[in-house]
Amino acid sequence: MAQTYKMYIDGEWVDSESRETFSRVNPATLETIGKFQNGNKNDVKKAVDAAEKAFEKWSETPAPKRGEILFKIGELLKENKEELAKTITEEMGKVLIEARGDVQEAIDMTYYMAAEGRRLFGHTTTSELKDKFAMTVRQPIGIAGLITPWNFPIAIPSWKIMPALICGNTIVFKPSSDTPLCAIKFVEILEKAGIPKGVVNLVTGPGGTVGMDIARNKKVRIISFTGHKDTGATILKEAGIKRVSLELGGKNPIIIMDDADLNLALDGVIWGGYGTTGQRCTAASRVIVHEKIKEKFEKMLVERIKKLRLGNGLDKKTDIGPLVNKAAQEKSKSYCEIGLKEGAKLLIGGHVPKMKGWFFEPTLFTDCTIDMRIAQEEIFGPVVSLIEAKDLNDAIRIANSIEYGLSSSIYTNNIRNAFIVIKKLEAGLTYINASTIGAEVHLPFGGVKHTGNTREGGITGIDEFSELKTVYFDYSGKLQRAQIDT
């Protein structure tokens, strides 16, 4: 019989007031993982009230002391890395080696933000007036509502929770309903590390109710959301006057020039396009190839795709795990049908394999044009579109022809090409001779256009979860009226 898990509110593991639960199954085996609380508005209110009650004491705890707790969290994440990685694989499907990387990213972020407890830098600067001192200091925002996706179910929560905590905020955390167990195991580690009662609260349940109740709550002063752009747009409309940080997806290009190392580019396309079964906001779903090497690279890519092995992510022989749920499988299938109707040429894949679980064949289309839906819309599956370019300027035009602007890449041995794309590609990240995925925790992560409105990671993570206050000390002993007196 499947275990029934609880939510975490005000330092206690509790049932939802709804008295309802939902089930989650392993996408590779379709076996039930567990039952989880179907949270409601009253649960959200309790969580927010608990966070409000805990805020004063937590925010007044010296930041280095908060950092000590984060360091303990990092140590516990490290100790439990393998167990957490297996939970990720069983709950959302990614292969175990990638799941370990997911947890490692959380470990790295936690250690990094723990160290920020001894920085949290403001600035000092000169004043335009005599005998006057000017500086800025950082202060917490208040209650942070954190709404996270399923594709990086340990890493992405860490990118939000750790900077929020080190800055002195308290938290109401709503994970995806596809990965509630990962969130529960994460919060168990926070609890074990000594996070005080009420500082972190976990409410599971539907995004349309629990998520929107968090977003609308007037006591919640910042919403940080990673997910679909339509949901992000709704949150932006409904949240009211508060800080809203959005990470909303991508349709990321890899440009391969005629002077590129094709074997290196091939590795990058396979990793970027089919790693995590294409279920990354940074997935390389468009490959823009110079016309001189298109035919050669196409053949290389097809031969490599043929060797990819589908299966349970816990099996060491598996290259590609399942999609996260039935809807994702059907979405990939429908986009393949759309691509064929639009005139794209299917080179390989495009079908649901005859095997148990929510699998989909790694798929490659060629002869795509920029107006095709498969070249414009985020599919979030193992479907890659290959587009021909005449030269670098044409490749940049194609790359920028979408509503998103998250990650981008170019493979070239010409340094001039590299610097041109750095300047001209409309993206928050640009990789030179590397794939579109991967983020280092001490550097900003985020994009432009419909990808979102924020940057996470590094000092920008601190910026996201803190307020800057400007402070003036006037020790002149007289009234000084700034621009009036000057």
C-alpha positions, 0 to 999 in steps of 0.5 A: 500500500502506498505511503501517504505523505504530509505537508510541513507547516509551522514546524509540524508535518500535517494533513491538509484541511481538504482531507484529500490526497493525490497520487504520483507514479514512477514515469518509467514503471507506472508504479505508485510512489505515494499519496500526497496532500491536496492543499487548499486555501486554508492550508496556504493561510496557515503557512503564510501566518506561520511564516509571518510569525517566524519572520521577525526572529529569523530576520534579526538572526545575524546573517552569519548565523543563518549561514551556519544553518545553510552550511549544515544543510549543504552537509546533509545534502552531501550525505544524502546525495545518492538517496535524493538522486534515486528519488529524483529518477523514480519520481520524474524519470531523468537518468541517475547520473543527471539526478546526481548532478541535480543534487550536486547543484543544490549542494553547490548553491547551498554552500555558496549562499551560506558564505554570502552570510558573511558578505551581503554587501551594500555600498558606501559612496561619496555625498555631493554635500560636505559632512555627509556620509552615504551608504546602502544596506540590504534588508529582507523582503518578508515572506517569499512564495516559491513555486518550483517545477518538476524537471530539476526538483532539488536544484531549482528549489535550492536556487530560490530557498537558499538566497531567500533564507540567507537574506532573512526571508521566511518561505512558503514553498509549493513544488510541482505536483509531479515531484512532491516527494523530492520536495518533502525529502528536501524539507526534511533535510532543512528541518534536520539542519535546524531551520526554526519553526515557521521559517520554511513551510511546504504546501503541496497541491494544484498550481491553479489553487495552492499556487495562485492563493500564494501569489494573491496573498497580500502578506507574501511580498515576493513570488519567485516562479519557474514554469510555463510562460502562460502561468507566469503571465497569470501570476504577474496579473494576479499577484498585485503590487509585490516583487514577482520574479519569473523564469519561463522557458526557452527555445534555445539555438545551437549555431554550428558554423562551417569551421566548427569541430563537428565531433564536439558540436555533435556531443553538444547537440546530443547532450543539449537536445536529448539530455533529461529527455529534452525536458529543460528550459535550456534544452537545445531544441533548434540546431542552426547549421551552416549550409556547407556542412549541413548534409554531413552533420545531419548524417553524423547526428542521425547515426548518433541518435540511433545509438541512444538507449531508452529505459529506466533511469536507474539502469546504467545502460540507459541514455534517455529516461521517460517523459514526466507524465502522459500529457508530456508524451502526448504533447511530443507526439502531437508536435511531431504530427504538426511538424510533418503537416508543416513540411518538415522532414522527419529523419528519425524518431517521432513515435511512442515506443512499444514499452511500458512507461511514458517514453518517446523516441529521440526525434530529429526533423530537418529542412525546418523553417523559422515559421514552423511551430516546431521551430518556434514553440517550446515542446519540452520533449526529445524533439530537435529541429534542424535549420539551414543557415547561409552565413553567420548573419543568417544564423543570428537572424534565425536564432533571434526569430522566437519569443524566448531568449534564455540560452544560446550556443555557437560552435566555431573556431573563429574568434570573430564569430564568437564575439559577434554572437555574444553581442547580437544573440538575444539571450541571457546566456551564450556558450562558445563551443559548449551546449546550451545547458548548465549553470554555475551557481555563482553566475547569473542565470535567466533570460530576456523577452518572454523567458522572464524578468529576473536573474537567479544565482550568484549575487543576482540571487541576493538581489532577487531576495533582498531590498536595498535601503539607502542611508544618509548620515548628515553630521554637518550640524545644519540644514543642507538641502542638496541640489538647492544649496549647490 
